[in-house]
Amino acid sequence: MKSLSAKVGVILIGLSIFAHAEVWGADWELLSSTDLYEVFYYVSESHSLYKSTVHVWIKLEYTEKGIAQFISEFGKDYEKLSYSLEYWEINCPARKPRLLSVKQYSVEGNILNTKLAKNRLSKSLDKSLVAAVCE
């Protein structure tokens, strides 16, 4: 029994690593650009769920001005901010996006303090994302 648990654990860890590796090697599509960040999105075939609900990764690559805004809002913990990864679920028939997670990363690739994390996309970008993914 112990051997079976270990094998299942190894399989689950492997699947988790594979899912994240898929995001890192993804072909990101440019969604929008502002003076604070560039927004990219990625949808893979494996992220399509039932009844036209889709999971989407969003990557926000911050400019110097965007990093400065984070520092002024949240403090010096964000001095090494580089980008954020957001994981979204979009109900295409209802045209409703739902943010599932947000993580900010440093220049070195380390996760920064994310308890203050929030959706940085505007309502117009939400609509652009839904249009890009659902059509």
C-alpha positions as CSV (number, residue, x, y, z in Angstrom):
1,M,0.0,0.0,0.0
2,K,2.8,2.4,0.9
3,S,4.4,1.7,-2.5
4,L,1.2,2.6,-4.3
5,S,0.9,5.9,-2.4
6,A,4.5,6.8,-3.3
7,K,3.9,6.0,-7.0
8,V,0.7,8.1,-7.1
9,G,2.5,11.0,-5.4
10,V,5.3,10.9,-7.9
11,I,2.8,10.8,-10.8
12,L,0.9,13.8,-9.3
13,I,4.1,15.8,-8.9
14,G,5.1,15.0,-12.5
15,L,1.8,16.2,-13.8
16,S,2.1,19.4,-11.9
17,I,5.6,20.0,-13.3
18,F,4.4,19.2,-16.8
19,A,1.5,21.7,-16.5
20,H,3.9,24.5,-15.5
21,A,6.5,23.6,-18.1
22,E,3.8,23.9,-20.7
23,V,3.3,27.6,-19.7
24,W,7.0,28.4,-19.7
25,G,7.4,27.0,-23.2
26,A,4.2,28.5,-24.5
27,D,3.7,30.6,-27.6
28,W,2.4,33.8,-26.0
29,E,0.2,36.1,-28.0
30,L,0.3,39.9,-27.5
31,L,-3.0,41.2,-26.2
32,S,-2.2,44.8,-25.3
33,S,0.5,47.2,-24.3
34,T,0.5,50.2,-22.0
35,D,3.1,52.4,-20.5
36,L,2.9,50.2,-17.3
37,Y,3.1,46.7,-18.9
38,E,2.7,44.5,-21.9
39,V,0.0,41.8,-21.7
40,F,0.4,38.4,-23.3
41,Y,-2.0,35.4,-23.2
42,Y,-1.7,31.7,-23.8
43,V,-4.4,29.1,-24.2
44,S,-3.5,25.4,-24.9
45,E,-5.8,22.7,-26.1
46,S,-5.5,21.0,-22.7
47,H,-6.9,24.0,-21.0
48,S,-10.3,23.7,-22.7
49,L,-13.0,22.5,-20.4
50,Y,-16.6,21.4,-20.9
51,K,-19.3,23.7,-22.2
52,S,-16.9,26.2,-23.8
53,T,-15.1,27.2,-20.6
54,V,-11.5,27.9,-21.2
55,H,-8.5,28.3,-18.9
56,V,-6.0,31.0,-20.0
57,W,-2.6,32.2,-18.7
58,I,-1.9,35.9,-18.8
59,K,1.6,37.3,-18.5
60,L,2.1,40.9,-17.6
61,E,5.7,42.1,-18.3
62,Y,6.2,45.4,-16.4
63,T,7.9,48.5,-17.6
64,E,10.1,50.7,-15.3
65,K,7.0,52.9,-14.8
66,G,4.9,49.9,-13.9
67,I,7.4,48.7,-11.4
68,A,7.6,52.2,-9.9
69,Q,3.8,52.2,-9.5
70,F,4.0,48.8,-7.7
71,I,6.7,50.1,-5.4
72,S,4.7,53.2,-4.5
73,E,1.5,51.1,-3.9
74,F,3.0,48.1,-2.1
75,G,6.5,49.0,-0.9
76,K,10.1,48.0,-1.5
77,D,9.3,44.3,-1.7
78,Y,8.5,45.0,-5.4
79,E,11.9,46.6,-6.4
80,K,12.9,43.5,-8.3
81,L,9.5,42.9,-9.9
82,S,9.7,41.6,-13.5
83,Y,6.4,40.0,-14.5
84,S,3.1,38.5,-13.2
85,L,1.4,35.3,-14.2
86,E,-2.4,35.2,-13.9
87,Y,-4.5,32.1,-14.4
88,W,-8.1,32.8,-15.7
89,E,-11.2,30.8,-16.3
90,I,-13.4,32.2,-19.1
91,N,-17.0,31.1,-19.6
92,C,-17.3,31.9,-23.3
93,P,-21.1,31.6,-23.7
94,A,-21.6,34.0,-20.8
95,R,-18.6,36.1,-21.7
96,K,-17.5,36.0,-18.1
97,P,-13.8,36.0,-17.1
98,R,-12.9,34.9,-13.6
99,L,-9.4,35.4,-12.1
100,L,-8.2,32.2,-10.4
101,S,-4.7,33.1,-9.3
102,V,-2.0,35.8,-9.5
103,K,1.7,35.5,-8.8
104,Q,4.4,38.1,-9.2
105,Y,7.9,37.2,-10.1
106,S,11.2,38.9,-9.5
107,V,14.0,39.3,-12.1
108,E,15.6,36.2,-10.8
109,G,12.3,34.2,-11.2
110,N,11.4,34.0,-7.5
111,I,7.8,34.5,-6.4
112,L,7.4,37.8,-4.6
113,N,4.9,38.4,-1.8
114,T,1.6,37.9,-3.5
115,K,-0.9,38.5,-0.7
116,L,-1.4,42.0,-2.0
117,A,-1.8,40.7,-5.6
118,K,-4.8,41.8,-7.6
119,N,-6.0,41.8,-11.1
120,R,-4.1,44.5,-12.9
121,L,-6.2,44.3,-16.1
122,S,-8.7,47.0,-16.9
123,K,-12.3,46.1,-17.8
124,S,-11.5,46.9,-21.5
125,L,-8.7,44.4,-21.4
126,D,-11.0,41.8,-19.8
127,K,-13.3,42.3,-22.8
128,S,-10.3,42.1,-25.2
129,L,-9.2,38.8,-23.6
130,V,-12.7,37.3,-23.8
131,A,-12.9,38.3,-27.5
132,A,-9.5,36.9,-28.3
133,V,-10.0,33.6,-26.5
134,C,-13.7,32.9,-27.3
135,E,-13.9,33.8,-31.0
